[in-house]
Amino acid sequence: MSHTSRSLSSPVLTVLEPDERARVDAAGTGLYRAIHRESVADVLDELKRQRVSAVLLSVVRCARAGDHRTATLVREFPSVPTAALLGNTPPSAEALLQLGNAGITTLIDVRLPSGWSSLRQFLASQAPREVDRVALDAIRRELGGGALDCGVFFAALFSASDRVGTIRELALRAGVLPSTLMSRFFRAGLPAPKRYLAFARLLRAARLFEDSGHSIAAVANTLEYSSPQSFGRHVRTLLGMTAGEFRTQYGSARMLERLLEELVRPYRSQLCALRPLVVRSGMRRIPPTLRGGVPAFHHRRD
């Protein structure tokens, strides 16, 4: 699948000139949703509240504002791609130097039509890097892909645009009753669905902690735990460590490997045999591709 066929599941934050905003919105049709902010400070606040696919900064606007927080953005959120947009207003050499000194290495010139294609290519290249998609692709490889009914479960679990926080929500996304989902896993000798859900949340937490700008409280809030203390108890129950230890010891790659090692590889045969999932009368099965562009497994229709 080409990168351009995958839409970004998280928004793109921008600090742009008014005339640039409409053009950036138009360029993103089918690929991304832009959230426009007035300053880099606003972007920093937004980054602490939600997951973001990328940040776009106007060279001229940021230079005019003289905002020194750009360096903070790059330093504290290194895994969020940040690019400078060169629009119709000629920038000064000082403006370009400021952005370079702040650590921004990607400059996209949109003064010509080809620049907008370059912008889309840059942003489309970020989609496969998103942790939910990386996880879903890894699970597909472990299970061999194909028309697996358990794929509907994993697609619902890692649907980044509509993340679920409870078993009830997860079951509805998978198109089954909560009691049906739990009983099917139990009878198949699989870990409880809530354990898969818990590990998925910790995977996203590990990804957020890769950026030093995210505090434990901010991550707990972003992932909709009731409190930082609740998040800490969750980490201790699953991993036997404090939230602070988790933050320093687990990146997303290590957390994904642990998820695969504990919940997927030992249960390949059971997961592949988990079909069909019983569907409540009148409930619509979810389509092969979930909302938000997250690739799902094909759903068997027996």
C-alpha positions, 0 to 999 in steps of 0.5 A: 500500500502506498503512503499516500493511500493512508490518511493520518489518524491524528491532526496536523498542527499549524502556525500559518499566515491566514492565506496559507491556512486555506491552501494547507487545508485544501492540500490535505483533502483525504490525507490529514486534518489541520488544526490552526493555532496562533502561536508556537506556545499554543502548539506546545499546549496542544501537543500536551493534550493530544497526539499529533501527526506533524507540525507546520510552521510559517517561516515568515509568521514565526520570524515576525513573532520572534517566538523562541519556543520553536526550539523548545518544541523541537527539543521536547517533542523530537518524534513529532515531525516539524516542517517550515513552510515557505510561502509567497512572502519572501523571508529574510535570511535571519528568519531562515537562520532562526528556524535552522538554529531552532533545529528545524531541518525540513523546509517546504517551498510552496510557492510553486504547485510542486511544493504542495505535492512535496508537502503531501508526500512529507506528511503521508510518509508519517502515517506508517510511523504512527504507533497504532499502525505499527502495532497493527502491522506487526500483529498482522505479520505475526499472525500471517494476515489473511481473512482472520476474524480476530483481525477485526478485534485488533483493528478495533483495538488499534483504531487510532482515530476512535480509540476505545477505553472500555471493553464495552466500547471495544466490543461494539467496535468489533461488532459483538456483545461484550459478554460474547467477546469475553466468553469467546476469548475465555473458551479459546484459552486466550488472555482476557480482552481487557488485558489486550486493551490495557497493553494497547494503552501502555503502548501509546503511553510509551510512545508519548513518553518518547517526547520529554515534553509529556509529563506523567500527568499529561499522558494520563490525561491524554489517555483518559485515565481518571488520574495520574495515580490511576495510571500509576496503579495500571502500570504497576499492576501490568509491569510491576514498576512505577510510572516513572520507571516505565517512562525511563525504561520503555519506549514504544518499540520495547513496549510493542515487543512485550505486547507481542511476546506476551499476548500474540506469539504464545497464542497464534493458533488460538487467535487464528482459530477465533472465528466466527465472532458472533454478531448481535442480531441487528448489529452491523459488522464493521467494514474492512477498513475502519474509520480514520484510515486504519487498515483492518483485516478482512472480516470473514462473512460465513 
